[in-house]
Amino acid sequence: MTHQYPDRITETATKLSKGAARGTGPWLKYYPQAVSSVIDQLTHREHDEIDTLVDQWNSVGPGCVQAQYDYYCSLLDLSTDDWFL
């Protein structure tokens, strides 16, 4: 959800926190409420898109997470095989 509509969530959190800087304590306090608010305001079509994405992630996993994992492993030059030795 947060990957699909980050701008809406950021904007809502900023409004709820009365303009607090993004990532600060006062802003983060309203982040969960902002996510809930954005979910509540999704259209039927957007809900369907999210449901489809959830089904995909449940079957094959989120692509972006695997890509990030691969990137960080390449930076660290680690092989997952070495973790279990």
Buried (B, 14 or more C-beta within 10 A) or exposed (E): BEEEBEEBBBEBBBEBBEEBEEEEEEBBEBBEEBBEBBBEEBEEEBEEEBEEBEEEEEEEEBEEEEEEEEEEEEEEEEEEEEEEE
